[in-house]
Amino acid sequence: MISDIEYLSRRMSELGSPECTFRYRHFVLQPGEDLEIEAWQELLLLTHEVCDIQISSDFGVFDLSADNVSELQYEHQGLVTIKNTSSAATVHVRFLQAIPKTTNNGNKYTEIRTTEN
């Protein structure tokens, strides 16, 4: 079995970015909190399954409670929206992020916005 870093390295090469930097991201979402991550050039790999969370992006959806989704996606790119669907529990969401060493638009940083419902 290959490691998460090896997997992401191969995926980034497939997507046209053979050289990248890796960073672990650990987000803590309060009950009802939403988080948006603009990861247009980066690739985020969910490293742990999380209950009470809904993740959607250009690549698909990850939601353990969804019964209308035929496949859950662990890879996310583009505008990534993370929602804590619990009204009482704080949740922890962990990703491994692959960041190209150079991007087409010169942007090397990911913008993150949070909102509370």
Contacts in CASP RR format, 6 or more apart in sequence:
PFRMAT RR
TARGET T0000
AUTHOR 0000-0000-0000
METHOD contacts of the structure
MODEL  1
MISDIEYLSRRMSELGSPECTFRYRHFVLQPGEDLEIEAWQELLLLTHEV
CDIQISSDFGVFDLSADNVSELQYEHQGLVTIKNTSSAATVHVRFLQAIP
KTTNNGNKYTEIRTTEN
2 10 0 8 1.000
4 45 0 8 1.000
4 47 0 8 1.000
4 96 0 8 1.000
5 22 0 8 1.000
5 96 0 8 1.000
7 45 0 8 1.000
8 20 0 8 1.000
8 22 0 8 1.000
8 43 0 8 1.000
8 45 0 8 1.000
8 96 0 8 1.000
8 98 0 8 1.000
9 20 0 8 1.000
9 22 0 8 1.000
9 98 0 8 1.000
11 43 0 8 1.000
11 75 0 8 1.000
11 98 0 8 1.000
12 18 0 8 1.000
12 20 0 8 1.000
12 43 0 8 1.000
12 98 0 8 1.000
12 100 0 8 1.000
15 43 0 8 1.000
17 41 0 8 1.000
17 98 0 8 1.000
17 100 0 8 1.000
17 101 0 8 1.000
19 100 0 8 1.000
19 101 0 8 1.000
19 102 0 8 1.000
20 98 0 8 1.000
20 99 0 8 1.000
20 100 0 8 1.000
20 101 0 8 1.000
21 98 0 8 1.000
21 99 0 8 1.000
21 101 0 8 1.000
22 96 0 8 1.000
22 97 0 8 1.000
22 98 0 8 1.000
22 99 0 8 1.000
23 96 0 8 1.000
23 97 0 8 1.000
23 99 0 8 1.000
24 47 0 8 1.000
24 94 0 8 1.000
24 95 0 8 1.000
24 96 0 8 1.000
24 97 0 8 1.000
25 44 0 8 1.000
25 94 0 8 1.000
25 95 0 8 1.000
25 96 0 8 1.000
25 97 0 8 1.000
26 92 0 8 1.000
26 93 0 8 1.000
26 94 0 8 1.000
27 35 0 8 1.000
27 82 0 8 1.000
27 92 0 8 1.000
27 93 0 8 1.000
27 94 0 8 1.000
27 95 0 8 1.000
28 90 0 8 1.000
28 91 0 8 1.000
28 92 0 8 1.000
28 93 0 8 1.000
29 35 0 8 1.000
29 53 0 8 1.000
29 82 0 8 1.000
29 83 0 8 1.000
29 84 0 8 1.000
29 90 0 8 1.000
29 91 0 8 1.000
29 92 0 8 1.000
29 93 0 8 1.000
30 84 0 8 1.000
30 90 0 8 1.000
30 116 0 8 1.000
31 84 0 8 1.000
31 86 0 8 1.000
31 87 0 8 1.000
31 88 0 8 1.000
31 89 0 8 1.000
31 90 0 8 1.000
32 83 0 8 1.000
32 84 0 8 1.000
32 85 0 8 1.000
32 86 0 8 1.000
32 87 0 8 1.000
32 116 0 8 1.000
32 117 0 8 1.000
33 83 0 8 1.000
33 84 0 8 1.000
33 114 0 8 1.000
33 115 0 8 1.000
33 116 0 8 1.000
33 117 0 8 1.000
34 81 0 8 1.000
34 82 0 8 1.000
34 83 0 8 1.000
34 84 0 8 1.000
34 114 0 8 1.000
34 115 0 8 1.000
34 116 0 8 1.000
34 117 0 8 1.000
35 81 0 8 1.000
35 82 0 8 1.000
35 83 0 8 1.000
35 112 0 8 1.000
35 113 0 8 1.000
35 114 0 8 1.000
35 115 0 8 1.000
36 79 0 8 1.000
36 80 0 8 1.000
36 81 0 8 1.000
36 82 0 8 1.000
36 112 0 8 1.000
36 113 0 8 1.000
36 114 0 8 1.000
36 115 0 8 1.000
37 44 0 8 1.000
37 79 0 8 1.000
37 80 0 8 1.000
37 81 0 8 1.000
37 82 0 8 1.000
37 110 0 8 1.000
37 111 0 8 1.000
37 112 0 8 1.000
38 78 0 8 1.000
38 79 0 8 1.000
38 80 0 8 1.000
38 110 0 8 1.000
38 111 0 8 1.000
38 112 0 8 1.000
39 57 0 8 1.000
39 76 0 8 1.000
39 77 0 8 1.000
39 78 0 8 1.000
39 79 0 8 1.000
39 80 0 8 1.000
39 97 0 8 1.000
39 110 0 8 1.000
40 77 0 8 1.000
40 78 0 8 1.000
40 79 0 8 1.000
40 103 0 8 1.000
40 105 0 8 1.000
40 107 0 8 1.000
41 99 0 8 1.000
41 100 0 8 1.000
41 103 0 8 1.000
41 104 0 8 1.000
41 105 0 8 1.000
41 107 0 8 1.000
42 77 0 8 1.000
42 97 0 8 1.000
42 98 0 8 1.000
42 99 0 8 1.000
42 100 0 8 1.000
42 110 0 8 1.000
43 75 0 8 1.000
43 76 0 8 1.000
43 77 0 8 1.000
43 97 0 8 1.000
43 98 0 8 1.000
44 57 0 8 1.000
44 75 0 8 1.000
44 76 0 8 1.000
44 77 0 8 1.000
44 80 0 8 1.000
44 95 0 8 1.000
44 96 0 8 1.000
44 97 0 8 1.000
44 98 0 8 1.000
45 74 0 8 1.000
45 75 0 8 1.000
45 76 0 8 1.000
45 95 0 8 1.000
45 96 0 8 1.000
45 97 0 8 1.000
45 98 0 8 1.000
46 55 0 8 1.000
46 62 0 8 1.000
46 74 0 8 1.000
46 75 0 8 1.000
46 76 0 8 1.000
46 93 0 8 1.000
46 94 0 8 1.000
46 95 0 8 1.000
47 94 0 8 1.000
47 95 0 8 1.000
47 96 0 8 1.000
48 93 0 8 1.000
48 94 0 8 1.000
49 64 0 8 1.000
50 64 0 8 1.000
50 91 0 8 1.000
50 92 0 8 1.000
50 93 0 8 1.000
51 64 0 8 1.000
51 65 0 8 1.000
51 91 0 8 1.000
52 65 0 8 1.000
52 84 0 8 1.000
52 85 0 8 1.000
52 86 0 8 1.000
52 89 0 8 1.000
52 91 0 8 1.000
53 62 0 8 1.000
53 63 0 8 1.000
53 64 0 8 1.000
53 82 0 8 1.000
53 83 0 8 1.000
53 84 0 8 1.000
53 85 0 8 1.000
53 91 0 8 1.000
53 93 0 8 1.000
54 61 0 8 1.000
54 62 0 8 1.000
54 63 0 8 1.000
54 65 0 8 1.000
54 66 0 8 1.000
54 81 0 8 1.000
54 82 0 8 1.000
54 83 0 8 1.000
54 85 0 8 1.000
55 61 0 8 1.000
55 62 0 8 1.000
55 63 0 8 1.000
55 73 0 8 1.000
55 76 0 8 1.000
55 80 0 8 1.000
55 81 0 8 1.000
55 82 0 8 1.000
55 83 0 8 1.000
55 93 0 8 1.000
56 62 0 8 1.000
56 80 0 8 1.000
56 81 0 8 1.000
57 73 0 8 1.000
57 76 0 8 1.000
57 77 0 8 1.000
57 78 0 8 1.000
57 79 0 8 1.000
57 80 0 8 1.000
57 81 0 8 1.000
58 76 0 8 1.000
58 77 0 8 1.000
58 78 0 8 1.000
58 79 0 8 1.000
59 73 0 8 1.000
59 75 0 8 1.000
59 76 0 8 1.000
59 77 0 8 1.000
59 78 0 8 1.000
60 73 0 8 1.000
60 76 0 8 1.000
61 69 0 8 1.000
61 72 0 8 1.000
61 73 0 8 1.000
62 72 0 8 1.000
62 73 0 8 1.000
62 74 0 8 1.000
62 76 0 8 1.000
63 69 0 8 1.000
63 72 0 8 1.000
63 85 0 8 1.000
64 72 0 8 1.000
65 85 0 8 1.000
66 72 0 8 1.000
76 95 0 8 1.000
82 93 0 8 1.000
84 90 0 8 1.000
84 91 0 8 1.000
97 110 0 8 1.000
99 108 0 8 1.000
99 110 0 8 1.000
END
